[in-house]
Amino acid sequence: MCTGKYVKVNNPLSTGNYQSCDIDCHTQCVGGCNEPNSALHCMDCENHKFYFSESRFNCIESCGELPLTELDLKGDFTVRTGEITVEGQTYKGFMDGERICRLCHEECAFGCVGITNKDCINTDMVNDPENMGCKTVQVSGSQIS
């Protein structure tokens, strides 16, 4: 008999004398979980990971169709940044890899290329490089949060 947060699961090794118990994981989890039906407590994700802190992620179906933003500041590169919707809430975020998205710093108004307040970008970095994409304070191209 399974107790606590564990439920009986089918296992090829189960017999009349031996039953397997496990946590009933969220549908986005792969490889197990630590809490029942929680996309925040998965070992790995079926689809995409949304990192809302340095090491904590939420398994989500998709980071969404973030627009490809081309930047020509300190070298040519492209980044996918914009709004990411997770469980009905919208955040500013960016793609960090193929199936990983991360939360921008709360000071970023448009999007970002990293997680700090110095990684914010604006909608037109090429023609307006002094606008650092901050929501509030901007001083001579540097940011204060």
C-alpha positions as a LaTeX table, in Angstrom:
\begin{tabular}{lrrr}
\hline
Residue & $x$ (\AA) & $y$ (\AA) & $z$ (\AA) \\
\hline
Met1 & 0.00 & 0.00 & 0.00 \\
Cys2 & 1.35 & 3.44 & $-0.96$ \\
Thr3 & 1.32 & 6.24 & 1.60 \\
Gly4 & 1.66 & 10.01 & 1.66 \\
Lys5 & 2.14 & 11.63 & $-1.74$ \\
Tyr6 & 2.91 & 8.29 & $-3.39$ \\
Val7 & 0.47 & 6.39 & $-5.62$ \\
Lys8 & 0.57 & 2.88 & $-7.02$ \\
Val9 & 2.06 & 2.73 & $-10.52$ \\
Asn10 & 2.42 & 0.00 & $-13.11$ \\
Asn11 & 5.87 & $-1.47$ & $-13.21$ \\
Pro12 & 7.11 & $-4.48$ & $-15.20$ \\
Leu13 & 8.61 & $-5.81$ & $-11.94$ \\
Ser14 & 5.29 & $-5.66$ & $-10.06$ \\
Thr15 & 3.92 & $-9.00$ & $-8.88$ \\
Gly16 & 1.13 & $-10.09$ & $-6.58$ \\
Asn17 & 3.50 & $-9.59$ & $-3.65$ \\
Tyr18 & 5.34 & $-6.50$ & $-4.85$ \\
Gln19 & 3.78 & $-3.21$ & $-5.99$ \\
Ser20 & 5.53 & 0.00 & $-7.10$ \\
Cys21 & 4.77 & 3.40 & $-5.60$ \\
Asp22 & 5.79 & 6.71 & $-7.11$ \\
Ile23 & 4.79 & 10.37 & $-7.13$ \\
Asp24 & 2.10 & 11.28 & $-9.68$ \\
Cys25 & 4.07 & 13.86 & $-11.70$ \\
His26 & 2.83 & 16.74 & $-13.84$ \\
Thr27 & 2.34 & 15.90 & $-17.54$ \\
Gln28 & 5.30 & 18.14 & $-18.51$ \\
Cys29 & 7.72 & 16.19 & $-16.25$ \\
Val30 & 10.20 & 13.60 & $-17.51$ \\
Gly31 & 12.34 & 11.40 & $-15.28$ \\
Gly32 & 10.36 & 11.91 & $-12.10$ \\
Cys33 & 9.51 & 14.74 & $-9.76$ \\
Asn34 & 9.61 & 15.77 & $-6.11$ \\
Glu35 & 6.03 & 17.03 & $-5.71$ \\
Pro36 & 2.80 & 15.65 & $-7.17$ \\
Asn37 & 1.35 & 17.39 & $-10.25$ \\
Ser38 & 3.75 & 20.33 & $-10.06$ \\
Ala39 & 5.58 & 21.61 & $-13.14$ \\
Leu40 & 7.94 & 23.40 & $-10.72$ \\
His41 & 9.31 & 20.19 & $-9.21$ \\
Cys42 & 10.24 & 18.09 & $-12.26$ \\
Met43 & 13.63 & 16.44 & $-12.72$ \\
Asp44 & 13.52 & 17.30 & $-16.43$ \\
Cys45 & 10.95 & 18.59 & $-18.91$ \\
Glu46 & 9.01 & 17.03 & $-21.76$ \\
Asn47 & 9.10 & 20.26 & $-23.77$ \\
His48 & 10.60 & 23.60 & $-22.68$ \\
Lys49 & 12.14 & 24.89 & $-19.45$ \\
Phe50 & 11.37 & 28.39 & $-18.18$ \\
Tyr51 & 14.08 & 29.47 & $-15.71$ \\
Phe52 & 12.63 & 32.04 & $-13.33$ \\
Ser53 & 15.80 & 32.10 & $-11.21$ \\
Glu54 & 19.38 & 30.98 & $-11.68$ \\
Ser55 & 18.62 & 27.33 & $-10.93$ \\
Arg56 & 14.81 & 26.99 & $-10.58$ \\
Phe57 & 12.72 & 26.18 & $-13.64$ \\
Asn58 & 9.13 & 25.53 & $-14.54$ \\
Cys59 & 8.32 & 22.95 & $-17.22$ \\
Ile60 & 6.14 & 24.57 & $-19.87$ \\
Glu61 & 4.76 & 23.45 & $-23.21$ \\
Ser62 & 6.52 & 26.19 & $-25.15$ \\
Cys63 & 8.48 & 29.40 & $-24.64$ \\
Gly64 & 6.24 & 30.81 & $-27.35$ \\
Glu65 & 7.03 & 32.43 & $-30.63$ \\
Leu66 & 9.50 & 35.02 & $-29.44$ \\
Pro67 & 10.47 & 37.44 & $-32.20$ \\
Leu68 & 13.99 & 37.16 & $-33.53$ \\
Thr69 & 15.72 & 40.44 & $-32.61$ \\
Glu70 & 18.85 & 41.29 & $-34.54$ \\
Leu71 & 21.39 & 43.40 & $-32.69$ \\
Asp72 & 24.41 & 45.11 & $-34.17$ \\
Leu73 & 26.07 & 46.40 & $-31.04$ \\
Lys74 & 29.51 & 45.08 & $-30.07$ \\
Gly75 & 29.31 & 42.49 & $-32.85$ \\
Asp76 & 26.49 & 41.01 & $-34.87$ \\
Phe77 & 24.25 & 38.54 & $-33.11$ \\
Thr78 & 20.62 & 37.60 & $-32.87$ \\
Val79 & 18.50 & 36.75 & $-29.88$ \\
Arg80 & 14.91 & 35.68 & $-29.34$ \\
Thr81 & 13.40 & 38.01 & $-26.75$ \\
Gly82 & 10.00 & 39.38 & $-25.82$ \\
Glu83 & 6.97 & 38.25 & $-23.84$ \\
Ile84 & 6.65 & 34.72 & $-22.47$ \\
Thr85 & 3.33 & 33.57 & $-21.03$ \\
Val86 & 3.47 & 30.98 & $-18.24$ \\
Glu87 & 0.29 & 29.83 & $-16.52$ \\
Gly88 & $-1.61$ & 32.95 & $-17.60$ \\
Gln89 & 1.09 & 35.44 & $-16.52$ \\
Thr90 & 3.21 & 37.35 & $-19.03$ \\
Tyr91 & 6.91 & 37.97 & $-18.43$ \\
Lys92 & 9.75 & 39.58 & $-20.36$ \\
Gly93 & 12.10 & 36.80 & $-21.30$ \\
Phe94 & 14.60 & 35.45 & $-23.79$ \\
Met95 & 15.55 & 32.14 & $-25.33$ \\
Asp96 & 18.79 & 30.69 & $-23.99$ \\
Gly97 & 19.19 & 27.65 & $-26.16$ \\
Glu98 & 16.72 & 25.68 & $-28.22$ \\
Arg99 & 14.25 & 24.64 & $-25.52$ \\
Ile100 & 15.22 & 26.95 & $-22.66$ \\
Cys101 & 13.82 & 30.37 & $-21.87$ \\
Arg102 & 14.84 & 32.66 & $-19.04$ \\
Leu103 & 13.30 & 35.57 & $-17.19$ \\
Cys104 & 14.67 & 39.03 & $-17.94$ \\
His105 & 15.55 & 41.36 & $-15.07$ \\
Glu106 & 12.45 & 43.18 & $-13.79$ \\
Glu107 & 13.93 & 46.52 & $-14.99$ \\
Cys108 & 13.92 & 45.47 & $-18.67$ \\
Ala109 & 11.10 & 47.18 & $-20.57$ \\
Phe110 & 11.31 & 45.36 & $-23.92$ \\
Gly111 & 13.53 & 42.31 & $-23.69$ \\
Cys112 & 17.03 & 41.19 & $-22.85$ \\
Val113 & 20.02 & 39.07 & $-23.76$ \\
Gly114 & 20.75 & 37.94 & $-20.18$ \\
Ile115 & 19.37 & 37.89 & $-16.66$ \\
Thr116 & 20.90 & 41.07 & $-15.18$ \\
Asn117 & 19.74 & 44.69 & $-15.42$ \\
Lys118 & 22.74 & 45.35 & $-17.68$ \\
Asp119 & 21.39 & 42.87 & $-20.25$ \\
Cys120 & 18.25 & 44.84 & $-21.18$ \\
Ile121 & 17.82 & 45.89 & $-24.79$ \\
Asn122 & 15.52 & 48.32 & $-26.54$ \\
Thr123 & 13.53 & 47.86 & $-29.74$ \\
Asp124 & 16.18 & 49.54 & $-31.92$ \\
Met125 & 19.71 & 49.13 & $-30.56$ \\
Val126 & 21.30 & 50.01 & $-33.90$ \\
Asn127 & 19.75 & 53.49 & $-34.27$ \\
Asp128 & 19.36 & 54.27 & $-30.57$ \\
Pro129 & 22.31 & 52.67 & $-28.70$ \\
Glu130 & 22.04 & 55.05 & $-25.69$ \\
Asn131 & 18.56 & 53.74 & $-24.84$ \\
Met132 & 19.39 & 50.77 & $-22.63$ \\
Gly133 & 15.82 & 49.46 & $-22.50$ \\
Cys134 & 15.17 & 50.26 & $-18.84$ \\
Lys135 & 11.70 & 50.81 & $-17.42$ \\
Thr136 & 12.76 & 53.58 & $-15.06$ \\
Val137 & 16.24 & 55.05 & $-14.69$ \\
Gln138 & 18.80 & 55.54 & $-17.46$ \\
Val139 & 21.96 & 57.58 & $-16.93$ \\
Ser140 & 24.41 & 58.18 & $-19.78$ \\
Gly141 & 23.88 & 54.75 & $-21.27$ \\
Ser142 & 24.30 & 52.95 & $-17.96$ \\
Gln143 & 21.58 & 51.52 & $-15.80$ \\
Ile144 & 20.67 & 51.85 & $-12.17$ \\
Ser145 & 18.17 & 49.55 & $-10.54$ \\
\hline
\end{tabular}
